[in-house]
Amino acid sequence: MKFNEPLSRYVPAAQLKRENGGDADFVYNHDLYWPALCSLAEKRRRDYRARWEKAGKVIGEHEGFLRGGEVTCLSGEFVGSEFPEGFAAIVAEADADADKEKQNEKWEEQEAEKEEA
């Protein structure tokens, strides 16, 4: 860190607060930012877990893979970037569709049994 030089030499002025020599007038609004941060963290947590489950739930899995980077999982079968951000939502939707299909099949079997009886 350099203390005797203007920070704007290292940080774009648009990203630097006015009090530090930049152009940004950032005002923190907890009611606005906190829910957005929690939502983002939850989405990333779901993606992280979905990648871990997809790769076989191996303890000690590569962090780079779990975070969606260009890293191969321990089994060598998948690369993290094959499962982009939002992957968990796609998996959850597919699981929900599969559950509905199973329920429909079960219902149809029950109806067929009732007709036979």
N, CA, C and O atoms as a Tinker XYZ file with bonds, in Angstrom:
   468  protein
     1  N      0.844000   -1.165000    0.000000    73     2
     2  CA     0.000000    0.000000    0.000000    64     1     3
     3  C      0.894000    1.234000    0.000000    63     2     4     5
     4  O      1.891000    1.294000    0.720000    81     3
     5  N      0.536000    2.184000   -0.790000    73     3     6
     6  CA     1.299000    3.429000   -0.887000    64     5     7
     7  C      0.526000    4.528000   -0.165000    63     6     8     9
     8  O     -0.648000    4.763000   -0.449000    81     7
     9  N      1.188000    5.190000    0.758000    73     7    10
    10  CA     0.512000    6.197000    1.569000    64     9    11
    11  C      0.712000    7.621000    1.060000    63    10    12    13
    12  O     -0.088000    8.500000    1.382000    81    11
    13  N      1.729000    7.863000    0.297000    73    11    14
    14  CA     2.029000    9.225000   -0.136000    64    13    15
    15  C      1.621000    9.513000   -1.577000    63    14    16    17
    16  O      1.987000   10.553000   -2.123000    81    15
    17  N      0.878000    8.619000   -2.192000    73    15    18
    18  CA     0.437000    8.814000   -3.563000    64    17    19
    19  C     -1.090000    8.811000   -3.599000    63    18    20    21
    20  O     -1.728000    8.158000   -2.774000    81    19
    21  N     -1.671000    9.529000   -4.539000    73    19    22
    22  CA    -3.131000    9.515000   -4.637000    64    21    23
    23  C     -3.636000    8.124000   -5.039000    63    22    24    25
    24  O     -3.080000    7.484000   -5.930000    81    23
    25  N     -4.691000    7.675000   -4.372000    73    23    26
    26  CA    -5.265000    6.361000   -4.666000    64    25    27
    27  C     -5.819000    6.286000   -6.083000    63    26    28    29
    28  O     -5.894000    5.201000   -6.660000    81    27
    29  N     -6.203000    7.415000   -6.641000    73    27    30
    30  CA    -6.777000    7.417000   -7.990000    64    29    31
    31  C     -5.774000    6.942000   -9.048000    63    30    32    33
    32  O     -6.160000    6.690000  -10.189000    81    31
    33  N     -4.515000    6.822000   -8.688000    73    31    34
    34  CA    -3.523000    6.263000   -9.612000    64    33    35
    35  C     -3.666000    4.744000   -9.695000    63    34    36    37
    36  O     -3.212000    4.129000  -10.659000    81    35
    37  N     -4.301000    4.137000   -8.680000    73    35    38
    38  CA    -4.401000    2.683000   -8.601000    64    37    39
    39  C     -5.839000    2.168000   -8.678000    63    38    40    41
    40  O     -6.077000    1.008000   -9.012000    81    39
    41  N     -6.802000    3.056000   -8.363000    73    39    42
    42  CA    -8.211000    2.688000   -8.383000    64    41    43
    43  C     -8.934000    3.677000   -9.289000    63    42    44    45
    44  O     -8.741000    4.884000   -9.144000    81    43
    45  N     -9.762000    3.202000  -10.220000    73    43    46
    46  CA   -10.490000    4.134000  -11.080000    64    45    47
    47  C    -11.312000    5.117000  -10.238000    63    46    48    49
    48  O    -11.928000    4.723000   -9.248000    81    47
    49  N    -11.319000    6.380000  -10.628000    73    47    50
    50  CA   -12.005000    7.427000   -9.862000    64    49    51
    51  C    -13.488000    7.112000   -9.685000    63    50    52    53
    52  O    -14.079000    7.477000   -8.669000    81    51
    53  N    -14.091000    6.442000  -10.657000    73    51    54
    54  CA   -15.512000    6.109000  -10.554000    64    53    55
    55  C    -15.790000    5.102000   -9.445000    63    54    56    57
    56  O    -16.923000    4.995000   -8.974000    81    55
    57  N    -14.759000    4.357000   -9.021000    73    55    58
    58  CA   -14.927000    3.347000   -7.978000    64    57    59
    59  C    -14.398000    3.820000   -6.631000    63    58    60    61
    60  O    -14.451000    3.075000   -5.652000    81    59
    61  N    -13.900000    5.023000   -6.568000    73    59    62
    62  CA   -13.263000    5.546000   -5.360000    64    61    63
    63  C    -14.139000    6.625000   -4.742000    63    62    64    65
    64  O    -14.627000    7.510000   -5.444000    81    63
    65  N    -14.340000    6.554000   -3.426000    73    63    66
    66  CA   -15.170000    7.542000   -2.738000    64    65    67
    67  C    -14.547000    8.941000   -2.837000    63    66    68    69
    68  O    -13.329000    9.088000   -2.939000    81    67
    69  N    -15.396000    9.947000   -2.806000    73    67    70
    70  CA   -14.937000   11.340000   -2.898000    64    69    71
    71  C    -13.917000   11.678000   -1.818000    63    70    72    73
    72  O    -12.926000   12.358000   -2.084000    81    71
    73  N    -14.156000   11.209000   -0.622000    73    71    74
    74  CA   -13.250000   11.517000    0.492000    64    73    75
    75  C    -11.844000   10.945000    0.286000    63    74    76    77
    76  O    -10.897000   11.331000    0.971000    81    75
    77  N    -11.726000   10.017000   -0.669000    73    75    78
    78  CA   -10.419000    9.440000   -0.984000    64    77    79
    79  C     -9.908000    9.893000   -2.345000    63    78    80    81
    80  O     -8.958000    9.319000   -2.877000    81    79
    81  N    -10.533000   10.919000   -2.908000    73    79    82
    82  CA   -10.070000   11.472000   -4.166000    64    81    83
    83  C    -10.774000   10.942000   -5.400000    63    82    84    85
    84  O    -10.290000   11.132000   -6.516000    81    83
    85  N    -11.913000   10.277000   -5.220000    73    83    86
    86  CA   -12.636000    9.720000   -6.355000    64    85    87
    87  C    -13.898000   10.490000   -6.677000    63    86    88    89
    88  O    -14.107000   11.609000   -6.209000    81    87
    89  N    -14.739000    9.861000   -7.493000    73    87    90
    90  CA   -15.979000   10.496000   -7.942000    64    89    91
    91  C    -17.226000    9.872000   -7.331000    63    90    92    93
    92  O    -18.323000   10.393000   -7.538000    81    91
    93  N    -17.102000    8.781000   -6.590000    73    91    94
    94  CA   -18.264000    8.042000   -6.098000    64    93    95
    95  C    -18.847000    8.657000   -4.831000    63    94    96    97
    96  O    -18.123000    9.021000   -3.904000    81    95
    97  N    -20.177000    8.763000   -4.815000    73    95    98
    98  CA   -20.914000    9.199000   -3.626000    64    97    99
    99  C    -21.709000    8.004000   -3.121000    63    98   100   101
   100  O    -22.918000    7.918000   -3.340000    81    99
   101  N    -21.042000    7.097000   -2.457000    73    99   102
   102  CA   -21.689000    5.878000   -1.985000    64   101   103
   103  C    -22.368000    6.143000   -0.646000    63   102   104   105
   104  O    -21.769000    6.693000    0.278000    81   103
   105  N    -23.641000    5.736000   -0.566000    73   103   106
   106  CA   -24.387000    5.823000    0.677000    64   105   107
   107  C    -24.903000    4.425000    0.971000    63   106   108   109
   108  O    -25.646000    3.850000    0.176000    81   107
   109  N    -24.511000    3.884000    2.108000    73   107   110
   110  CA   -24.929000    2.531000    2.472000    64   109   111
   111  C    -26.351000    2.558000    3.003000    63   110   112   113
   112  O    -26.671000    3.320000    3.914000    81   111
   113  N    -27.198000    1.719000    2.424000    73   111   114
   114  CA   -28.576000    1.574000    2.863000    64   113   115
   115  C    -28.760000    0.109000    3.244000    63   114   116   117
   116  O    -28.908000   -0.751000    2.376000    81   115
   117  N    -28.750000   -0.167000    4.536000    73   115   118
   118  CA   -28.799000   -1.544000    5.024000    64   117   119
   119  C    -30.031000   -2.297000    4.519000    63   118   120   121
   120  O    -29.930000   -3.462000    4.133000    81   119
   121  N    -31.183000   -1.644000    4.519000    73   119   122
   122  CA   -32.424000   -2.293000    4.085000    64   121   123
   123  C    -32.393000   -2.686000    2.611000    63   122   124   125
   124  O    -33.124000   -3.585000    2.196000    81   123
   125  N    -31.578000   -2.041000    1.841000    73   123   126
   126  CA   -31.448000   -2.338000    0.420000    64   125   127
   127  C    -30.349000   -3.370000    0.156000    63   126   128   129
   128  O    -30.569000   -4.341000   -0.568000    81   127
   129  N    -29.174000   -3.162000    0.740000    73   127   130
   130  CA   -28.013000   -3.994000    0.417000    64   129   131
   131  C    -27.992000   -5.336000    1.131000    63   130   132   133
   132  O    -27.561000   -6.328000    0.543000    81   131
   133  N    -28.444000   -5.400000    2.385000    73   131   134
   134  CA   -28.335000   -6.644000    3.144000    64   133   135
   135  C    -29.150000   -7.778000    2.523000    63   134   136   137
   136  O    -28.610000   -8.870000    2.349000    81   135
   137  N    -30.429000   -7.571000    2.180000    73   135   138
   138  CA   -31.174000   -8.661000    1.539000    64   137   139
   139  C    -30.547000   -9.104000    0.209000    63   138   140   141
   140  O    -30.547000  -10.292000   -0.113000    81   139
   141  N    -30.022000   -8.165000   -0.546000    73   139   142
   142  CA   -29.379000   -8.510000   -1.824000    64   141   143
   143  C    -28.131000   -9.351000   -1.579000    63   142   144   145
   144  O    -27.880000  -10.314000   -2.304000    81   143
   145  N    -27.349000   -8.995000   -0.561000    73   143   146
   146  CA   -26.148000   -9.760000   -0.230000    64   145   147
   147  C    -26.515000  -11.164000    0.236000    63   146   148   149
   148  O    -25.880000  -12.136000   -0.173000    81   147
   149  N    -27.526000  -11.278000    1.082000    73   147   150
   150  CA   -27.963000  -12.591000    1.571000    64   149   151
   151  C    -28.462000  -13.463000    0.418000    63   150   152   153
   152  O    -28.178000  -14.660000    0.376000    81   151
   153  N    -29.193000  -12.874000   -0.500000    73   151   154
   154  CA   -29.698000  -13.605000   -1.655000    64   153   155
   155  C    -28.556000  -14.113000   -2.532000    63   154   156   157
   156  O    -28.566000  -15.265000   -2.965000    81   155
   157  N    -27.585000  -13.261000   -2.788000    73   155   158
   158  CA   -26.429000  -13.654000   -3.593000    64   157   159
   159  C    -25.653000  -14.781000   -2.913000    63   158   160   161
   160  O    -25.246000  -15.741000   -3.567000    81   159
   161  N    -25.449000  -14.661000   -1.604000    73   159   162
   162  CA   -24.721000  -15.695000   -0.863000    64   161   163
   163  C    -25.468000  -17.026000   -0.915000    63   162   164   165
   164  O    -24.849000  -18.077000   -1.077000    81   163
   165  N    -26.785000  -16.988000   -0.779000    73   163   166
   166  CA   -27.590000  -18.211000   -0.824000    64   165   167
   167  C    -27.513000  -18.871000   -2.204000    63   166   168   169
   168  O    -27.393000  -20.093000   -2.293000    81   167
   169  N    -27.579000  -18.087000   -3.269000    73   167   170
   170  CA   -27.469000  -18.644000   -4.619000    64   169   171
   171  C    -26.111000  -19.306000   -4.826000    63   170   172   173
   172  O    -26.019000  -20.401000   -5.381000    81   171
   173  N    -25.059000  -18.627000   -4.372000    73   171   174
   174  CA   -23.721000  -19.202000   -4.530000    64   173   175
   175  C    -23.566000  -20.463000   -3.704000    63   174   176   177
   176  O    -22.929000  -21.417000   -4.150000    81   175
   177  N    -24.140000  -20.486000   -2.502000    73   175   178
   178  CA   -24.074000  -21.662000   -1.638000    64   177   179
   179  C    -24.775000  -22.845000   -2.302000    63   178   180   181
   180  O    -24.274000  -23.968000   -2.255000    81   179
   181  N    -25.931000  -22.599000   -2.920000    73   179   182
   182  CA   -26.656000  -23.673000   -3.614000    64   181   183
   183  C    -25.849000  -24.200000   -4.800000    63   182   184   185
   184  O    -25.786000  -25.411000   -5.017000    81   183
   185  N    -25.230000  -23.296000   -5.573000    73   183   186
   186  CA   -24.408000  -23.713000   -6.712000    64   185   187
   187  C    -23.209000  -24.541000   -6.239000    63   186   188   189
   188  O    -22.876000  -25.567000   -6.834000    81   187
   189  N    -22.576000  -24.088000   -5.177000    73   187   190
   190  CA   -21.415000  -24.762000   -4.601000    64   189   191
   191  C    -21.794000  -26.192000   -4.215000    63   190   192   193
   192  O    -21.102000  -27.150000   -4.559000    81   191
   193  N    -22.910000  -26.311000   -3.493000    73   191   194
   194  CA   -23.354000  -27.636000   -3.046000    64   193   195
   195  C    -23.751000  -28.514000   -4.231000    63   194   196   197
   196  O    -23.435000  -29.703000   -4.250000    81   195
   197  N    -24.439000  -27.942000   -5.217000    73   195   198
   198  CA   -24.854000  -28.720000   -6.388000    64   197   199
   199  C    -23.645000  -29.259000   -7.145000    63   198   200   201
   200  O    -23.669000  -30.396000   -7.616000    81   199
   201  N    -22.586000  -28.457000   -7.267000    73   199   202
   202  CA   -21.364000  -28.942000   -7.930000    64   201   203
   203  C    -20.752000  -30.084000   -7.131000    63   202   204   205
   204  O    -20.316000  -31.085000   -7.700000    81   203
   205  N    -20.722000  -29.929000   -5.806000    73   203   206
   206  CA   -20.155000  -30.955000   -4.931000    64   205   207
   207  C    -20.938000  -32.263000   -5.077000    63   206   208   209
   208  O    -20.348000  -33.338000   -5.178000    81   207
   209  N    -22.272000  -32.161000   -5.088000    73   207   210
   210  CA   -23.100000  -33.358000   -5.243000    64   209   211
   211  C    -22.912000  -33.988000   -6.621000    63   210   212   213
   212  O    -22.838000  -35.211000   -6.737000    81   211
   213  N    -22.835000  -33.162000   -7.666000    73   211   214
   214  CA   -22.654000  -33.657000   -9.031000    64   213   215
   215  C    -21.342000  -34.430000   -9.166000    63   214   216   217
   216  O    -21.268000  -35.411000   -9.907000    81   215
   217  N    -20.319000  -33.991000   -8.455000    73   215   218
   218  CA   -19.005000  -34.626000   -8.552000    64   217   219
   219  C    -18.865000  -35.845000   -7.646000    63   218   220   221
   220  O    -17.806000  -36.471000   -7.616000    81   219
   221  N    -19.919000  -36.191000   -6.908000    73   219   222
   222  CA   -19.862000  -37.410000   -6.101000    64   221   223
   223  C    -19.750000  -37.195000   -4.610000    63   222   224   225
   224  O    -19.507000  -38.155000   -3.878000    81   223
   225  N    -19.917000  -35.971000   -4.127000    73   223   226
   226  CA   -19.897000  -35.657000   -2.690000    64   225   227
   227  C    -18.598000  -36.107000   -2.013000    63   226   228   229
   228  O    -18.622000  -36.681000   -0.924000    81   227
   229  N    -17.493000  -35.845000   -2.659000    73   227   230
   230  CA   -16.192000  -36.263000   -2.148000    64   229   231
   231  C    -15.658000  -35.231000   -1.152000    63   230   232   233
   232  O    -15.570000  -34.040000   -1.453000    81   231
   233  N    -15.306000  -35.717000    0.037000    73   231   234
   234  CA   -14.706000  -34.834000    1.033000    64   233   235
   235  C    -13.323000  -34.430000    0.526000    63   234   236   237
   236  O    -12.557000  -35.278000    0.067000    81   235
   237  N    -13.004000  -33.152000    0.607000    73   235   238
   238  CA   -11.709000  -32.667000    0.145000    64   237   239
   239  C    -11.710000  -32.251000   -1.315000    63   238   240   241
   240  O    -10.651000  -32.091000   -1.921000    81   239
   241  N    -12.911000  -32.073000   -1.888000    73   239   242
   242  CA   -13.030000  -31.664000   -3.289000    64   241   243
   243  C    -12.314000  -30.334000   -3.502000    63   242   244   245
   244  O    -12.233000  -29.518000   -2.585000    81   243
   245  N    -11.794000  -30.114000   -4.708000    73   243   246
   246  CA   -11.067000  -28.896000   -5.035000    64   245   247
   247  C    -11.964000  -27.666000   -4.915000    63   246   248   249
   248  O    -13.060000  -27.630000   -5.473000    81   247
   249  N    -11.497000  -26.678000   -4.196000    73   247   250
   250  CA   -12.242000  -25.440000   -3.999000    64   249   251
   251  C    -12.515000  -24.745000   -5.333000    63   250   252   253
   252  O    -13.605000  -24.213000   -5.543000    81   251
   253  N    -11.545000  -24.749000   -6.221000    73   251   254
   254  CA   -11.715000  -24.120000   -7.524000    64   253   255
   255  C    -12.837000  -24.757000   -8.322000    63   254   256   257
   256  O    -13.585000  -24.062000   -9.010000    81   255
   257  N    -12.959000  -26.065000   -8.236000    73   255   258
   258  CA   -14.059000  -26.758000   -8.903000    64   257   259
   259  C    -15.388000  -26.349000   -8.291000    63   258   260   261
   260  O    -16.330000  -26.012000   -9.008000    81   259
   261  N    -15.465000  -26.378000   -6.954000    73   259   262
   262  CA   -16.713000  -26.083000   -6.255000    64   261   263
   263  C    -17.197000  -24.663000   -6.524000    63   262   264   265
   264  O    -18.400000  -24.404000   -6.513000    81   263
   265  N    -16.282000  -23.759000   -6.761000    73   263   266
   266  CA   -16.653000  -22.366000   -7.020000    64   265   267
   267  C    -16.916000  -22.102000   -8.504000    63   266   268   269
   268  O    -17.243000  -20.977000   -8.882000    81   267
   269  N    -16.775000  -23.126000   -9.344000    73   267   270
   270  CA   -17.110000  -22.980000  -10.759000    64   269   271
   271  C    -15.958000  -22.556000  -11.637000    63   270   272   273
   272  O    -16.167000  -22.036000  -12.733000    81   271
   273  N    -14.739000  -22.772000  -11.166000    73   271   274
   274  CA   -13.576000  -22.373000  -11.947000    64   273   275
   275  C    -13.171000  -23.411000  -12.981000    63   274   276   277
   276  O    -13.854000  -24.417000  -13.172000    81   275
   277  N    -12.068000  -23.158000  -13.636000    73   275   278
   278  CA   -11.546000  -24.054000  -14.678000    64   277   279
   279  C    -10.709000  -25.167000  -14.045000    63   278   280   281
   280  O     -9.610000  -25.469000  -14.512000    81   279
   281  N    -11.228000  -25.765000  -12.995000    73   279   282
   282  CA   -10.522000  -26.808000  -12.258000    64   281   283
   283  C    -11.325000  -28.098000  -12.372000    63   282   284   285
   284  O    -12.553000  -28.085000  -12.299000    81   283
   285  N    -10.617000  -29.211000  -12.553000    73   283   286
   286  CA   -11.256000  -30.520000  -12.642000    64   285   287
   287  C    -11.524000  -31.046000  -11.245000    63   286   288   289
   288  O    -10.718000  -30.837000  -10.338000    81   287
   289  N    -12.649000  -31.727000  -11.059000    73   287   290
   290  CA   -12.958000  -32.316000   -9.759000    64   289   291
   291  C    -11.995000  -33.469000   -9.480000    63   290   292   293
   292  O    -11.242000  -33.878000  -10.364000    81   291
   293  N    -12.017000  -33.984000   -8.274000    73   291   294
   294  CA   -11.082000  -35.041000   -7.886000    64   293   295
   295  C    -11.220000  -36.297000   -8.746000    63   294   296   297
   296  O    -10.226000  -36.974000   -9.009000    81   295
   297  N    -12.413000  -36.608000   -9.179000    73   295   298
   298  CA   -12.607000  -37.801000  -10.011000    64   297   299
   299  C    -12.100000  -37.577000  -11.438000    63   298   300   301
   300  O    -11.899000  -38.534000  -12.186000    81   299
   301  N    -11.893000  -36.298000  -11.816000    73   299   302
   302  CA   -11.432000  -35.975000  -13.161000    64   301   303
   303  C    -12.539000  -35.985000  -14.197000    63   302   304   305
   304  O    -12.284000  -35.799000  -15.386000    81   303
   305  N    -13.770000  -36.202000  -13.749000    73   303   306
   306  CA   -14.899000  -36.348000  -14.666000    64   305   307
   307  C    -15.480000  -35.007000  -15.122000    63   306   308   309
   308  O    -15.958000  -34.894000  -16.251000    81   307
   309  N    -15.445000  -33.988000  -14.251000    73   307   310
   310  CA   -16.082000  -32.708000  -14.550000    64   309   311
   311  C    -15.132000  -31.542000  -14.323000    63   310   312   313
   312  O    -14.152000  -31.648000  -13.586000    81   311
   313  N    -15.445000  -30.428000  -14.976000    73   311   314
   314  CA   -14.747000  -29.155000  -14.761000    64   313   315
   315  C    -15.777000  -28.200000  -14.164000    63   314   316   317
   316  O    -16.927000  -28.176000  -14.604000    81   315
   317  N    -15.380000  -27.422000  -13.176000    73   315   318
   318  CA   -16.308000  -26.546000  -12.484000    64   317   319
   319  C    -17.062000  -25.598000  -13.388000    63   318   320   321
   320  O    -18.234000  -25.309000  -13.144000    81   319
   321  N    -16.413000  -25.111000  -14.426000    73   319   322
   322  CA   -17.059000  -24.151000  -15.319000    64   321   323
   323  C    -18.161000  -24.792000  -16.182000    63   322   324   325
   324  O    -18.924000  -24.082000  -16.837000    81   323
   325  N    -18.243000  -26.123000  -16.183000    73   323   326
   326  CA   -19.321000  -26.798000  -16.901000    64   325   327
   327  C    -20.665000  -26.561000  -16.213000    63   326   328   329
   328  O    -21.723000  -26.772000  -16.807000    81   327
   329  N    -20.612000  -26.121000  -14.962000    73   327   330
   330  CA   -21.807000  -25.872000  -14.166000    64   329   331
   331  C    -21.804000  -24.407000  -13.757000    63   330   332   333
   332  O    -21.364000  -24.076000  -12.656000    81   331
   333  N    -22.289000  -23.525000  -14.629000    73   331   334
   334  CA   -22.200000  -22.085000  -14.404000    64   333   335
   335  C    -23.092000  -21.599000  -13.269000    63   334   336   337
   336  O    -23.868000  -22.360000  -12.690000    81   335
   337  N    -22.962000  -20.326000  -12.971000    73   335   338
   338  CA   -23.784000  -19.711000  -11.938000    64   337   339
   339  C    -25.256000  -19.964000  -12.261000    63   338   340   341
   340  O    -25.682000  -19.821000  -13.407000    81   339
   341  N    -26.007000  -20.330000  -11.266000    73   339   342
   342  CA   -27.408000  -20.652000  -11.465000    64   341   343
   343  C    -27.650000  -22.135000  -11.711000    63   342   344   345
   344  O    -28.792000  -22.557000  -11.886000    81   343
   345  N    -26.586000  -22.923000  -11.725000    73   343   346
   346  CA   -26.667000  -24.361000  -11.974000    64   345   347
   347  C    -27.599000  -25.042000  -10.982000    63   346   348   349
   348  O    -28.373000  -25.918000  -11.367000    81   347
   349  N    -27.537000  -24.653000   -9.704000    73   347   350
   350  CA   -28.353000  -25.294000   -8.676000    64   349   351
   351  C    -29.835000  -25.100000   -8.945000    63   350   352   353
   352  O    -30.627000  -26.008000   -8.694000    81   351
   353  N    -30.224000  -23.945000   -9.446000    73   351   354
   354  CA   -31.631000  -23.685000   -9.746000    64   353   355
   355  C    -32.113000  -24.612000  -10.864000    63   354   356   357
   356  O    -33.243000  -25.098000  -10.830000    81   355
   357  N    -31.256000  -24.852000  -11.847000    73   355   358
   358  CA   -31.601000  -25.749000  -12.952000    64   357   359
   359  C    -31.771000  -27.168000  -12.426000    63   358   360   361
   360  O    -32.706000  -27.872000  -12.805000    81   359
   361  N    -30.855000  -27.583000  -11.545000    73   359   362
   362  CA   -30.931000  -28.918000  -10.955000    64   361   363
   363  C    -32.197000  -29.051000  -10.120000    63   362   364   365
   364  O    -32.888000  -30.067000  -10.201000    81   363
   365  N    -32.508000  -28.034000   -9.317000    73   363   366
   366  CA   -33.708000  -28.070000   -8.475000    64   365   367
   367  C    -34.967000  -28.166000   -9.327000    63   366   368   369
   368  O    -35.899000  -28.895000   -8.986000    81   367
   369  N    -34.994000  -27.433000  -10.426000    73   367   370
   370  CA   -36.146000  -27.473000  -11.329000    64   369   371
   371  C    -36.285000  -28.861000  -11.952000    63   370   372   373
   372  O    -37.391000  -29.392000  -12.052000    81   371
   373  N    -35.173000  -29.441000  -12.365000    73   371   374
   374  CA   -35.209000  -30.778000  -12.952000    64   373   375
   375  C    -35.653000  -31.806000  -11.916000    63   374   376   377
   376  O    -36.422000  -32.715000  -12.231000    81   375
   377  N    -35.171000  -31.665000  -10.679000    73   375   378
   378  CA   -35.583000  -32.573000   -9.610000    64   377   379
   379  C    -37.077000  -32.448000   -9.337000    63   378   380   381
   380  O    -37.759000  -33.452000   -9.126000    81   379
   381  N    -37.587000  -31.216000   -9.340000    73   379   382
   382  CA   -39.014000  -30.993000   -9.118000    64   381   383
   383  C    -39.834000  -31.630000  -10.229000    63   382   384   385
   384  O    -40.875000  -32.234000   -9.970000    81   383
   385  N    -39.365000  -31.497000  -11.464000    73   383   386
   386  CA   -40.056000  -32.112000  -12.598000    64   385   387
   387  C    -40.056000  -33.640000  -12.469000    63   386   388   389
   388  O    -41.060000  -34.295000  -12.748000    81   387
   389  N    -38.912000  -34.198000  -12.040000    73   387   390
   390  CA   -38.812000  -35.650000  -11.861000    64   389   391
   391  C    -39.754000  -36.119000  -10.748000    63   390   392   393
   392  O    -40.383000  -37.170000  -10.864000    81   391
   393  N    -39.847000  -35.329000   -9.665000    73   391   394
   394  CA   -40.764000  -35.672000   -8.570000    64   393   395
   395  C    -42.210000  -35.650000   -9.042000    63   394   396   397
   396  O    -42.996000  -36.526000   -8.679000    81   395
   397  N    -42.566000  -34.652000   -9.850000    73   395   398
   398  CA   -43.928000  -34.575000  -10.389000    64   397   399
   399  C    -44.221000  -35.778000  -11.272000    63   398   400   401
   400  O    -45.311000  -36.348000  -11.222000    81   399
   401  N    -43.239000  -36.157000  -12.079000    73   399   402
   402  CA   -43.405000  -37.310000  -12.965000    64   401   403
   403  C    -43.621000  -38.586000  -12.147000    63   402   404   405
   404  O    -44.476000  -39.403000  -12.488000    81   403
   405  N    -42.850000  -38.758000  -11.072000    73   403   406
   406  CA   -43.013000  -39.931000  -10.209000    64   405   407
   407  C    -44.389000  -39.938000   -9.559000    63   406   408   409
   408  O    -45.032000  -40.983000   -9.465000    81   407
   409  N    -44.840000  -38.763000   -9.107000    73   407   410
   410  CA   -46.165000  -38.670000   -8.501000    64   409   411
   411  C    -47.246000  -39.023000   -9.508000    63   410   412   413
   412  O    -48.205000  -39.718000   -9.173000    81   411
   413  N    -47.098000  -38.547000  -10.743000    73   411   414
   414  CA   -48.068000  -38.865000  -11.792000    64   413   415
   415  C    -48.095000  -40.364000  -12.078000    63   414   416   417
   416  O    -49.164000  -40.953000  -12.236000    81   415
   417  N    -46.910000  -40.977000  -12.143000    73   415   418
   418  CA   -46.841000  -42.414000  -12.399000    64   417   419
   419  C    -47.506000  -43.194000  -11.264000    63   418   420   421
   420  O    -48.249000  -44.148000  -11.500000    81   419
   421  N    -47.226000  -42.772000  -10.032000    73   419   422
   422  CA   -47.816000  -43.436000   -8.870000    64   421   423
   423  C    -49.337000  -43.301000   -8.900000    63   422   424   425
   424  O    -50.060000  -44.261000   -8.634000    81   423
   425  N    -49.812000  -42.101000   -9.227000    73   423   426
   426  CA   -51.252000  -41.857000   -9.305000    64   425   427
   427  C    -51.884000  -42.737000  -10.378000    63   426   428   429
   428  O    -52.938000  -43.335000  -10.161000    81   427
   429  N    -51.226000  -42.811000  -11.548000    73   427   430
   430  CA   -51.742000  -43.635000  -12.639000    64   429   431
   431  C    -51.795000  -45.111000  -12.239000    63   430   432   433
   432  O    -52.743000  -45.812000  -12.590000    81   431
   433  N    -50.780000  -45.587000  -11.504000    73   431   434
   434  CA   -50.769000  -46.966000  -11.035000    64   433   435
   435  C    -51.936000  -47.216000  -10.070000    63   434   436   437
   436  O    -52.601000  -48.250000  -10.139000    81   435
   437  N    -52.171000  -46.261000   -9.178000    73   435   438
   438  CA   -53.285000  -46.383000   -8.230000    64   437   439
   439  C    -54.618000  -46.402000   -8.958000    63   438   440   441
   440  O    -55.507000  -47.180000   -8.613000    81   439
   441  N    -54.759000  -45.550000   -9.965000    73   439   442
   442  CA   -55.998000  -45.523000  -10.739000    64   441   443
   443  C    -56.201000  -46.838000  -11.491000    63   442   444   445
   444  O    -57.319000  -47.347000  -11.573000    81   443
   445  N    -55.125000  -47.378000  -12.034000    73   443   446
   446  CA   -55.208000  -48.656000  -12.767000    64   445   447
   447  C    -55.614000  -49.777000  -11.817000    63   446   448   449
   448  O    -56.415000  -50.637000  -12.183000    81   447
   449  N    -55.072000  -49.777000  -10.603000    73   447   450
   450  CA   -55.427000  -50.793000   -9.617000    64   449   451
   451  C    -56.895000  -50.680000   -9.227000    63   450   452   453
   452  O    -57.571000  -51.691000   -9.038000    81   451
   453  N    -57.392000  -49.436000   -9.106000    73   451   454
   454  CA   -58.798000  -49.237000   -8.753000    64   453   455
   455  C    -59.701000  -49.772000   -9.860000    63   454   456   457
   456  O    -60.730000  -50.384000   -9.574000    81   455
   457  N    -59.332000  -49.550000  -11.111000    73   455   458
   458  CA   -60.128000  -50.026000  -12.241000    64   457   459
   459  C    -60.152000  -51.541000  -12.319000    63   458   460   461
   460  O    -61.167000  -52.128000  -12.693000    81   459
   461  N    -59.031000  -52.186000  -11.964000    73   459   462
   462  CA   -58.940000  -53.644000  -11.992000    64   461   463
   463  C    -59.795000  -54.264000  -10.902000    63   462   464   465
   464  O    -60.328000  -55.359000  -11.075000    81   463
   465  N    -59.929000  -53.566000   -9.775000    73   463   466
   466  CA   -60.657000  -54.119000   -8.638000    64   465   467
   467  C    -62.139000  -54.038000   -8.771000    63   466   468
   468  O    -62.864000  -54.471000   -7.875000    81   467
